[in-house]
Amino acid sequence: MNPLDHLVPPGLPAPETAEDDPRLGRWLAASRRLTDRTRVALVGFPSDEGVRRNGGRPGAALGPQALREALYRLTPDLAAPEAFTVLLERTADLGDVQVSGDVEADQERLGDVVGALLERGVTPVVLGGGHETAFGHFLGYVRAGRSVSILNWDAHADVRPLVGGKAHSGSPFRQALEHTSGRCRRYTVAGLHPWRVAAAHRQFVEAGGEAVPLDALTWERIAGLAVRMEGPAMATFDLDAVDAAVAPGVSAPGVGGMDAARWLFAAEACGRSPAFASFDVVELNPRFDVDGRTAALAALTVWHVLRGLAARGVA
């Protein structure tokens, strides 16, 4: 069976705007099949069972739809519309992975989809979902037979042990680091809230990777993390790293977190870096959003990744 047959089309129409005011949905709603011209593919993973297992607020399963609704309304890049439009012409929104509520089986299914895209030279952008999304994302590299470096922008290290042998939204990077394939080359987590991370978890990360606290994230450090990654690499953006005033609609809101400007700079820096072969944006929880601001931030995160890819000349 073709792994892409596991995807359900998003069914979201393009916004109705004037002919001279096109929005991203004009391209994305018209491009829902993978072709030989496709270079970037959006894939939703509407799962939050891992969040439930981790004691978080359910609702992230609604994230992919809310992110798309906000993303479809954005315009191409005003600063470089031609390059951005060329990328959009080679970007497909393939829909959502069918999830069952069995986290492990659903992660395997996402891995099959991501692996199939990587093997075709397509850059996956995964729309979560809880952060259990990231382990399924990682499994795509296992399926494709590739080692990968991971850069996680997050308030938490997410290296907690499994609970009763079961995966959850706080365990994906321990799972990747301990996976029998040995495909996780290195794990870096940036944006850690010093008041939300156990010393033991930081030590676990630093045994073979890097843990960067929020107060160390200067503009130069953010750019350096993206530029110095060894490829191929995957970037994962957990919205709970951002201050709760900007991102209230997440599974675990973070008062005192990262500001939006640095967050979006990080997304674009990763998009621009040739090391990165795939991306995910996770933990958008529309049930707790206010005025759609978290959905807007999630959509802008994807938009800045696309802007970086356009500048890189991916299309």
N, C-alpha and C positions, 0 to 999 in steps of 0.2 A: 504493500500500500504506500502510495506517495504521502510523505509526512505532511505536505501542504493540504492534503484532503482533510486534516484535522481542524482546519480553520473555517470559522463562520463569518461570512461577509458582514461588514459593519452596518450596512443599511442606512447610513447617514447621508442625507442629501447635501448638495452644495448650497451655500447661502445664496439667496437671490439678491444680487447686487448689480449695479450698472455695468455696462460692458467695459467702461474705462476704469472700473474699480474692482478688479478681480481679487478674490480671496483664495487662500490655499485650498479650500474645499473644492474649488473649480477644477483643480488638477487631481486632488486626492480622491474625490468621489468618482472621477472618471477612470481611475487607474487602479483596479482591484484584482488584476491578474498579473502574475509574474511573466515577463517576457524576456527575450534576449537583450533588450535595452535597459532593463531594470537594474539600477545600481544601489538603491536604498529601498528597504521595505519596512513598513510599520506593522507590528504584530501586537495585538492585545493579549494580556494574560489576566483575566478577571477572577483572580483567586484571593480570598482573604482567610481561608481556613488556617493558614500558618499564623496569621495575626491572632486568631482566636486561641490557638494552642499556646501562644506566647503571652496571653493575658492582655492583649491590646484591644482597641475599639474596632469592632467589625465595620465594614463599609467600603474597604478598598477594592472589593470586587466590582464596585460601580465606577472605579477610577478610569479605566480605559475609555468608556463612553463619554464621561465628563471632560476628559482631556481632549478627545477628538472634537467635541462640540466647540471648545474654546480654540483649538488649533485651526479648525476649518475657517474660523472667522478672521484670522490674521492675514495681513497682506504680505506679499514678497518683500524682500529687503529693499528699503528705499535707497540705501547707499550703493547697492550693487544689484539692481533688479534683473539684469540680463543673466548673470551667473546663477542667481537664485532660481530664476525661472527654468533655466536649463536643467538644474538639479531636480526641480519639481516634475519636469517632463519625464524624468527617469526614476521617479519615486512612486511606489505603489503602496496603498493601504490594503493589506491582505486580510484584515479582519482579526477576529479573536480565536485563540486556541480554545477548543471545547474542554471545559474543566468539569470534574466530577465531584470535587470535594475531597478526594483522596490525594493529599498533597504530593506524596511520592510519585504516584502514577501521573499526576498532572505535570510535575516537573520533568518527568521522563518525556512526556509528549512535547512540552515546550523545547526540550533539548533536541528532539528529533527535527522540529521545525527550524530552530536556529542553525543546527548542523547542516541541514539541507541548503539553507541560504548561504552559509559560509562557503560551502563546497562549490556554489555557483558564482562566487565572487561578489555576492550581494551583501551590503552592510545592513544588518538588522538593527532596528530601533524598537525595543520592547516597551510596551506601555503596561505598567503594573496597575493593580495588584499589590499585595503585600510584598515585603522584601524576600519572601520565599521565592519570588520571581528570579532572583539573582542566581540561585543554585541551578534552576532549570536553564537559565541563560548560559551558565558555565558548562552544563552538560552538552551544549551545542558544540563546544570545542572538543570535548571528549569524543562525541559522535564523529566529528570531522578529523579526528586523529591529530589534533594540534595542541601544543602547550600554550598557555595564556598567562599574561600578567593581569592582575585585577586592581583597579583604582576605584575605591568606594568613597563617595562624598556623603558623610553620614554623621549624625550625632552620637551613634553607638558603634561599637566595634563589630557587633553581630557575629561573635564567635562563641556563643553560648553552647553548651552541650545539648544534645538531643534530649527530649523529654519522653521517658519511657520508650526510647528507641525511635521516636518519631521526630521528623523535621518540623521546623517552625520558622517564623519570620526573623527570629534572633539567632539562627544557627547556620545561615547559608555559607559563610566563609570558613567556619570550622569544617563544614562538610567538604568544601572545595579543597582546603589545605590537606585534609586527611583522606581524600578520595584515593582509592586504590590505583587509579590510573597514573597518579603523579603528575597530572597535566597542569596543576596550578603552579606556575613558575615562581610567582611572588605576589604577595598581598599587601597593598597600601591602603590605609583608611585615613581620610583627611576631613577635618571639621569636628572632631570629637568634642563634645561638651564635657569639660573636666568634672562636672558635678553629676554626670550620668554614666560614667564608665568605671568599672571595677579595675583596680590595679592589676589583678590577675589576668584580666582580658587584654590589657595593654601589653603585659609581659608575654602573653601567648602570641600576640601579633608580632612583637618585636623579636621573637625568637628566630624569625626568618623573613621579616618584612618591616614595615614602617607604620607608625601610628603618629599622626600629626594633630595636635589639639587645635581647637578653634582659634585661640589667641596667637597662634603661630602662623596663621594663614594671611600673610601679606600678599599683595598683588604679585610680587615677584615669586613668592613661594608657590602660589597657585599655578602660575605659568610654568615654573620649573618642574612641578610634578607632572604636568601634561607632556612637556617636551622631553623629559628624561625617561619616560616609560619605555621599557623594552617591549617591542611588538612581537606577535600580535597581542593587543591588549583589549580588555573590555572595561568600559566605564559604567558605573552604576550610581544613580543620583537618588538618594533617599530624602524626600522633601522634609522629613522631620528635623533635618539639620538646620533649616531656615527658621528664623525667629517666628514665633507663633502669631505675632501681630500681622505678619505678611502671609503666613501659611498656617491658618488655624485648622484647616480641613485635612488633617493627617491622622494616622493611627495613634501616634504618641507625640503631641505638640511640644515644641521646645522653646520655652520662654528664654530670652537671652541668646538666641541662636544667631546663625549667619545672616548677614544682610543680603537683600536680593541682588544688588549690583555685583558683589563678589561671586555669588552663586551662579549668575548668568555668565559672568566672565569665565568661570571654570568650565561651564558647558561648552562655550565657544572655543576655549583653548583646547579642550579634548577633541572637538570636532575638527579643528585645524591640524592637530598632531597626526602625522602619518602612522603612528604606532597603533592607533585605535581602529579596531575592525568592527566593533559593535557597541551598543549603548542600551541602557534601560533607565526608565524614570518610574519610581515606585512610591507607594504609601499615600497617594492621593485618596482622601476619604470624603466624598461629596456630602455624606450625611452630616458632617460637622463643619462644612465650609460656610463662609460668610461672604455674601455678595459675589460668590464665584471667584474670590481672589486666589485661592489655592489652585483651582483649575486653571486660572489664567497664568499663574507662575509655572505650573507643570507644562502648559502649552508653550510658554516662552522658553522653557528649558529645551524642549524639542526644537523650537524655532532656532535657538542659538546653536544647537548641535548642527542643524541643517545649514545655518549660515557658515559655520566653520568648515563643513564638508564642501560647500560651494566654493569657499575661498581656497580650499585644498585642491579643487579641481577633480573631485570624485566622479562627476558625471562625464 
